[in-house]
Amino acid sequence: MTKMAVLIDEGYFSAITRKFFNKARVDFLKFSDLLCQGCFRVLTYYYTCMPYQSPTPTLEESKRYANKDRFISALRKLERFEVRLGRLVKRDNGFRQKGVDVQFALDLSNLCNTHMIDKAVIVAGDSDFVPAVKDANEKGVITQNVFHHAEFSYHLRDVCQESKLITKSMIDLCIF
């Protein structure tokens, strides 16, 4: 049986669900298992950051942080699920995630180097992942980019050996 890992970039996935699927609340265990149909899901990695909190957090910042903390705690209780936290840095024009792409690349590389997987499902739209995907391909791991047709990186999609669209019916099957 094919052994698979699912790597989900929350920043990308949240933007997709916000823009195209009415902010759907997705059950990530169902979503991961759906992507691995007919295969054994070794692990799902979920890459995210905690929300920004100022040195003296506002009530809104505290609520946002507490909600995210509960969400992450629930994800960590799921079978064969790992949450990888980067950090959020405030910039003049908003916020930037730091450390997420590097963790993603390291995890993919480690999965390939230890022969834990035969296939990597990459739910992302960022071309920064291309070198890690190329490395996985060279090590004999099949790579699949799962993306939305209106928001994706051609470069990432093209370097992956397979691709799959995120559709409304797919999301509907995974809603809480």
Buried (B, 14 or more C-beta within 10 A) or exposed (E): EEBBBBBBBBBBBBBBBEEBBEEBEBBBBEBBBBBBEEBEBBBBBBBBBBBBEEEEBEEEBEEBBEEBEEBBEEBEEBEEBBBBBBEBEEEEEEEEBEBBBEBBBEBBBEBBEEEBBBBBBBBBBBBBBBEBBEBBBEEEBBBBBBBBEEEBBEBBBEBBBEBBEBEEEBBEEBBE
